[in-house]
């Protein structure tokens, strides 16, 4: 820890830098852990043994507060995130992602497919739960949110980490950019798979394909933010992600 502090202290406004990097890592962990907390939290804390068809269906479960609270926190973090790489463009992409995350919460997916015996809370009338308009707003905002995440992976995160960094990038920077690109590809493929399998039924995989590919997309999103939030990656020699150092 002393070595980290000594390295970071060389940066201007080091306290702000630490908070900024911590914010990136918090965003990453929230994306990675959300699906697993909802799935296993529901299984362990209730008598419901059914895994729901999508992450959004946990809106109606006993972990309703966790689902809504996490998305609201994620939205707040993204809204306050200013970035250091792409200026105003990065700031506005982050704010749009924050807005779409809130809309995913305020316009829940419809109740169809949710296991009735697992219902814990109902904040939306049944007729609204089945409303086509709300369903399409939910799906549209979720898709738009992941588009914003793709922009971070394909463009913003791959830009130089500091103003003095010029092409050709170092080997480690190229490795990191390859990782960001792979995360973006996983998010894109996951969205395509959700659309492809949405109408397919008959097996556990098909019935839960939305949940599965939402989890892969959020995992890729979270991993990209975790890597971007590693402390002083250019100079710090010891790292749990040695390959990218």
C-alpha positions, 0 to 999 in steps of 0.5 A: 500500500505504501508503494501505491501511495508513493506512486500515486502521490506523484500525480497532480491532485492525487486524492481526486485521482484515487477517488476517480479510479475507485469510482471506475472500479465501483461501476465495474463491480456493480455490473459484474455482481448484480446478476449473481446477487439477484439470482442467488440472493433470491434462491437463498432468501426465499422459498422461490426455487425458480430462476427468472427469465431475465435480470429485469424480472427480479424487479418483482422478486424479494430482491426488488430493492437490490435491483432498483437500488443497484441500478439507481446507484449505477445511474448516479455514479455514471451521471457524476462520472466526468472522465479524463479521456474524451472530454465532453463526449465522454461525459455526455455518453456517461450521462446518457447511460445513466438516464437509460439505466434509470428508465430501465428501473422506472419502466419495468419489463412486463410480468409475463414469464415471471413465476407467480409464486415468487412474487414479493412486491407489486408496485405496478398494476397488472394492466401496466405490467402487460402494457406493450408501451412500457415493455418497449420503453424498457427494452429500448432503454436497456439496448441504448444503455448497452450501446453507451457501454459499447462506445466506452469499450470501442472508443473512449477507453481505447484513447490515450490514457494521458495527453503525452501518450502517442502512437504507436502505443506500448505493448501493454496499452495495445493489450488493454485496448484488445481487452476493451475491444473484446469486451465490446464485442461480447456486449454486441454479441450478447445483444444479438443473441438476446434478440435471436433467442427471445422467441425460442422456447422449449429448453432451460437454455432458451427460456433463460437465454435473456438472463444468460446473455444479459449476464455476459454483457454486464460481465464484459461491461464490468470487466472493462471498467475494472481494468480502466480503474486499475491504479497507476497501471503504467508504473505499478509493477504488481497487479492482479491483472499482470498481463495488462500492466 
